[in-house]
Amino acid sequence: MLHHNLEQEAEEYFRQLYNEYPLALKAYETILTSLSTLIKNNDYDNISCLIEYIEQGDGHYAFTYIGSTHRLLRILYILQIENKYLAPSPFSSACDNANELIDKYMLTLFALRRILFHFTEESLTDALTWLQCNAVSYIAVQIIIQGERIIPNQQFYSYLNIIYPGAADGQS
């Protein structure tokens, strides 16, 4: 009986996937195109519309079936908060489209993990230099740390304090 139920659930899941995955691909392309247009037009006031599309509109298909949509949503939150608080070095600096933003996000995540794990002095220095040279705001760093479930320690924040004075204050 249990085996039969599992088979039915699996069949239903794959039927749903078959029907909804094309919608997810279309939604993902819409998200990338819309984000690229917003960046090109320097229109950060309308980021909330794209967030709403992902959370409540057809973009939820992409969010459900395409994992990188989760990071795109995080990027949108970064842009929205930086725009609201007029961050001096916005995450979108030197990015001309959505794919460049995704690349910057992934490189930032890589740098943060290098700082966290501190494999060698050279890797630590490279990571800190990369963050400093690529206009990554402390707002972006915090959202990425939280979203990627990085569990920083005091040493991590002391390294960030080199780039972001005050980063180690009140962190534990």
N, C-alpha and C positions, 0 to 999 in steps of 0.2 A: 504493500500500500504506500509506504513512504517513498519507495523507489519510483512508483507511478506518479506521485505528486511532484517529485523533483524533476522528472521528465517533462511534465506539463509546464512547470514553472520555467524550465530551460527553453522549451519550445516557445512559450509566450514571450520570454525575454528576447529571444532572437527574432521573433516576428516583429516585436516592437522596435528593436534595433534596425531591422531591415527597412521598416517604414519611416523611422525618424532620423536615421543617420544622414540621408540626403538633405534633410532640413537643417541638420547640425552643420554640415559642410557649407551650405548656403548662408546660414547665420554667421558662421565663422568668417567667411569671406566678406560679408557685410560689415562685421566688426572691424576687420583689418582695413577695409576701404574707408570706412567712416573715420576711424582713428587717424589714418594717413591724411585724410582731408582736413580734419581738425588741426593736425600739426602743421600742415602746409599753410593753412589760413590763420595760424596762430590764434585759434578760436577755443581757448580753454574754458570759457564760460559755458560751453555746451557739452562738456564732458559728462555732466549729470544725465543728459539724454541717453548717452551711450551706456552708462551704468544701468539706467532704468531698462534699456533694451535687453541687456544681459540678465538682469535680475527678474524682470517681470514680463518681458516681451518674448519674441521668437528667439532671441539670443540664448534663452535658457536651454535650447536644444544643444547649442555649442557647449554651454557650460556643463551639461550632463554628459556629453559623449566625447568632447575634445579637451583633454586635460590642460593644455596650454591656455585655455580660456580663463582658467583660474588665475594664472599669472597675469594675463591681460587685464583682468578685473582689478588686480592689485595695482598694476601700473596706472590704471584709470583713477584709482583712489589716490595714488601718489600725486598725479597731475592735478587732481581736484583740490587736494589739501594745499599743495604748493601754490596753486593759483589763488586760493582763498587767503593764504597768509603771506603772499608775495615773497616766496622763498628766493634768496639771492642767487642761488645756483640751481635752477629747475632741472629736474631729471630729464626733460626733453631737450636740453641743450645739446647741440650738435647732432640731433636726430631729425631726419627729414621724413620718416615714415614709420609705420607701425613695426615693421620688421627690424628696423634699427633700434627702436625702443625695446623690443624683445631681446635683441642681442645685448643691449646695454644692461638690461635687467639680469640676464644670465651671467654676464661678466662681473657685475656687481655682486651677485650671489656667490660666484666663484671666489672673488676677492675676500668677501666676508668669511667664507669658510676657511680660506687660507689663513686669515687672521685668527680665527677661532682655534684651528688645529695647530698653527704655528710650527709647521714641519721643520723649516730652516729659517735662519735669519734672512736669507736672500728672498725666500718666498714671502715672508712677512713684509719686508721692505718693498717688494714688487707690488704686493696687494695694497699697501698704504699709499704708495705712489700712484697706483692706478686710480684709486678712489679720489685722491687729491687732484689729479690731472683731468678727470672726466666729469667734473661738475655733478657730483652725487651729493644731494643735500642730506642733512641729518634726518629730515623727515622721511626721505626715501629709505635710508638705512634702517630706521626703526620699523617701517611698514614691512620691509623685506624680512627683517629678523623675526617679526611676529608671524608673518604669513608663511614663512618657510619653517617655522617651528625651531629656529635656532635658539639654543639655550646658552646665552652668553654668561661668562663669569666676569669677575672684576678685572682680571687681566685683559680680557677682550676689550672692555670699556676703556681701560687705561691706554691701550693702543689706539683706539678711536679718538681718544682725547688729544692725540698728536695732531689730528686733522680738524677735529671738532672740539675746540676748547670747551670744557664743561660737560663733556659727554660722560665722564666717569662720576660726576656729581650725582649722588642719590641713587646710583645703580648698584645692584648687588646680585 
